Amino acid sequence: MRRLTSLWLAGCIGIAGCSKKEEGPPHPAAELPAPEDSPAQPSGPPPGTLPREGEAAAKPPVHVVLPSDGGMVPVAQAEQEPEDAPEAAPTPPPVPPTPAPAAGAATGQPPEDVKNREWTAGNVTLKRAPGMPVTLRSVRAGQHADFDRVVFEFDGASLPGYRLEYVDKPIIKCGSGDPTTVAGKGWLQVTLTPARGHDDKGQATVAERELKPGLPVILELERTCDFEGEVTWVLGNKGPNKYRVMELHEPTRLVVDVQH
């Protein structure tokens, strides 16, 4: 038996030239297809992800997927701040704007007394500290529905002090001491101080010293004084009707209303 096997091997080598060992059959598992539910290995970050930048680029790649509805998703552990990270400084509350000072406070003078805007037939006085006289630039009068109005307009932002009162005849001019005639039966005298009705050259800033506006109550206005920081005008009214006083600014004005 051994002899027959040896003869068979010798004949195979001599005839077929069998110099290489034949390979065995392939393993059955190598020919099996990949299961359908096995996930494909991505070659890069999945679509819809954010690239890592800065310090996060040195950490293991963790992709955060943004949902299409704009909602929030949990951040991976590698993206969270360390527990000992300093907290952001709180935003300081907004500083409310500083209110603008009243006109009197801005010039160092007492502000307007709102009680003077009430109707009265008595005396009205508001004193202001002596200083540079305020220049009177214009005097005008007009009619309104229930009252006549006289407006004294000044240069700059300051108003002089003032005193208003009904006076009796005779009406006296301060410079000469001479009496003057003013129409009406109620004479409302308006005294402004410190003020002046002329410029540095001595020229009058209000050319007309007598005005006759022909209003329902105010019949005449006459300047009776412009001397040593004092300016005085007298309103000749039909009678001692009630009046009120108010201060206005931009431009600077003193307004006197006399009721009908």
Secondary structure, DSSP 8 states (H G I E B T S, - for coil): -HHHHHHHHHHHHHHH---S-------GGGGS---TTS----SS--TTB----GGGGGS-----B--TT-------GGGS--TT------------------HHHHTTS----GGGGS-BSS-EEE-----S-EEEEEEEEEE-SSEEEEEEEESSS---EEEEEEE-S-EE-TTT--EE--SSSEEEEEEEESEESB-TTS-BSS--SEE----SSEEEEEEEEEETTEEEEEEEESS---EEEEEETTTEEEEEEEE-
